[in-house]
Amino acid sequence: MSHLEVIKEKWRRFIAYLNEKKIIQAADKTYTFTWNLFLIIVVLAVLGGCLAAGAGAGFLASLVKNEPVRAQATMKEEIYNYSTTSMMYFNDKSELGNLRADLNRDEVSIKNISPFVKDAVISTEDEYFYEHEGVVPKAIIRAVIQEVTGSANRSGGSTLTQQLIKNQILTNEVSFDRKAKEILLALRLEHFFTKEQILEAYLNIVPFGRSSSGHNVAGIQAAAQGVFGVNAKDLNLPQAAFLAGMPQNPFVYTPFTNSGDVKKDTAAGTNRMKTVLKRMLTAGKITPEQYEKAMKYDVKKHFTKKKESSYEKYPYLSMEVERRSASILAVQAAKKDGKDYSKLKQKEKDEYRQNAYVQLRQNGLRIYTTINKKIYDEMEKTAKNNYLFGSSHTVRVKNDKGKWVYVQQPQEVGSILIENKTGAIISFVGGRDYKREQLNHATQALRQNGSTMKPLLAYAPAIEEGKIQPGYILPDTPLSIGKYKPNNFDKRFHGLLSARTALAKSYNIPALRSFMMADHADAFNRLEKMGFSSIAEADKSAPSVAIGGLTHGVTVEENTNAFATFGNEGKFVDAYLISKITDKHGKAVYQHKSKPVSVYSPQTSYLVLDMMRDVLKPGGTAASIPGRLNFHADWAGKTGTTSSAKDSWFVATNPNVTLGVWHGYDKPAALPKGQQHISQTLWAAFANDAYKYAPSLIAPKERFSIPSGIVRKEICGISGKLPSDLCRKAGLVTTDLFNVKYAPNSKDNSLDTGLYVIANGRKYKASDSTPKEFTKNGVMVDQELFNGVDLKEAAGVDAGDLLPDKSLPENGKSPGAVTGLTVKDGKLSWSSSGESDVIGYRIYQAAGTSGSFRKIGSVTSDQTSLSAPSGVLYVTAVDIAGKESSPSGKVTYGTKKQETPKKESKEEKKDDPKKDKPKDKKPTEEKPSGDKPKKPSDEQNTDKKDKETPSN
């Protein structure tokens, strides 16, 4: 028997034995019962499960019954509706910084995020992210059981998808209702979005604690920059692990305090990083070698250094960008609603502006400015140079507790640089220290603009109307306008001046005379067209406004912008700082367009410019400016100093740009003497700063172009009319520019010929009683044409001797005897009389000590010496009425015997024109009289005037 057959036989006998003992029958019965019981249990379980599922489904349905079924577009809009920080840029598109926001976030595409970040987040927050459909059932069941049982160790059951739903669509409310909605929406989101889209959205919305500037940050890009100073795509493994661990508890794991300093203890964040690395290793995302290397990484060493925010580094600029951007968006929103923003009530304006600020803080706008970073930085540095400023001023102010205290207020500055043709603000200086004073002195501070108003309101309107031209004469003489009696800065009057000279020297009265000639309504209309927005109604009836006496004042921006009108051929272009605003995807939200407004003709603009050129020339009030510059350009400008020197200005324009500077104290106070022209020093320094980085813009080679219709004509400087022969003879002919429409066409008739005398260095008309020997024939002014005008200064012309303008007043007495008679080196000389009405001297001679005296000559009062003739000599003084003084002491020259006669002969007495003996009873030959010259009294010198005039 084979081996197989043996086995079969044994199995047969075993079965027979079981049957014999009835074991198989018992097993069949047991199997049948067990199977049936199992089927009953399964059926009951299925039925119970269905019942539970139905109840659960019903319960779930009841929780989400009011939740709308969102379309794909709706869900996409809600998911991506996270706030992102708006960014500011300089004119070269380099970053200026973030606008203020409660939470800084910078959106980034998934392709620009390090793979380490993705792996770290998934390993830590959602290990089954790529497998599940939005929820993980067992995680949810576990979380529910933990919730029901009140377990202290709760693991949470939310996937990344659920977290995204919770943050972007739902709330952080802890309830079954919210959880049910979260599950439903997560499932729906997974249906519409790819895994990469969900992960990208999550990494852009999740919070990451604080940045190195102390600000709250959200999103991986802002976190990468704020913690490590790198972009999200450049994060290495340990850096990615550190950031990926932070969302669980951002403000525990963040390494920075709210001031931007690194915490003393950063162990919490470091330990969390190690936990993330361990999970990445367990999930197979990194190798053991990568893990070991990352664990040794000194993360604290690689935290970025504390960064200044844009509001800390560029406070004046950042605030200005924010303010102007909000205005632009508010105006746009109102326009979209069919409203004119400028005509809205303040409450409605405020609502639009508030909404605009929300957009700026949340919508991730990109704001492009006109500011040149290098020029701005350089000008800021100059403004902080204390050596360029004068002394501080003590003021009394209330402190935070309401008590009066004395504090020192430093001198402040505001400046702005504007491109003429476009209106682009290239740079500005808002102040010296934003922490001390937040008011922007360039764009917000209102100050009286002093004499910088003269070209804008006093001269330009009158030139435009043809009432004056640069060469026209404007008397600088006492003026009364009602109760208003203006004066010049130097408290003096300067006679007949051309408009050109009056502007160059910044005299007030000629400017007021020019303003009074113009149409005031038209003048103010033009001023408002040039951007002046703070003109009070009372200003329009106050003549003093023409010389800068404004009720409210004007900003540096407005004043400078107005001057740019002349540099732009009479067209005003409103200054702007924001060139473009786009959304976070680059789509334009706003694009600036310059809109020139015609204010003055090109001819008027050029004439004003040419007048203002003289301000920077010798004799002008800003003559020192060219010498302070590191370059040459065709500048035309105007100085300005307000009452009591509380404000100091200088504004100037060239063919490309206009630069304005204000200098003074925040609380108006007089600038100390010697510090009233610091504005000019600052202006030159700022101009040099700008030239350093934009030479072709700041120093154009071309000059202002002369428009058609401008002619140069010869005029008589005393009247501004065409020169007559007498004007030429007097040397008063000059040339000047004119708008051809208003060029003079009649000859000067203000001059005549006649006799004059000289007294105290000035010329006067001779009277009928004036001895003819002291008179001269010359050109004289027709006084009737210039009634009450002091002609000491002649219209900016080199006229040589002063013109005779009036009769010399007589003092009513005979002149005193001449003193100081002496002969030296063959020259007879004597002391000047010093009396105001003396017009000349007579010289008398006798052949010898016993001879009789006779008059041998006479000289005018400006001469006190001549070649000495031989003989005994004396001199007398003669006044305007012909009265003659007694003889001076006698001297003898050129005779053999030089003795002093003891007694005069009868012939000598007879020849004496006064029939009196000389006062000197014993004149000494050859020796001068011992009498000292008399010091002229103040009264005697009332007509003598100082020729020097300080300028402002």
PyMOL commands that set and color helices and strands:
alter all, ss='L'
color gray80, all
select helices_A, chain A and resi 3-21+23-64+72-79+110-112+115-125+137-149+160-168+176-192+195-205+220-228+232-234+237-244+246-248+250-253+267-282+288-295+299-302+310-313+315-336+341-343+346-362+373-383+386-388+450-464+499-504+508-517+520-529+537-541+543-547+556-567+602-616+625-628+643-645+678-693+695-698+725-729+740-742+772-774+783-786+906-911
alter helices_A, ss='H'
color red, helices_A
select strands_A, chain A and resi 87-89+95-98+104-105+207-210+216-218+366-369+393-398+404-409+412-419+425-429+473-476+495-498+571-572+578-582+588-591+597-598+636-641+647-653+657-664+710-716+733-739+751-759+762-765+776-781+822-824+827-829+838-846+854-860+865-867+871-879+891-893
alter strands_A, ss='S'
color yellow, strands_A
deselect
rebuild
show_as cartoon
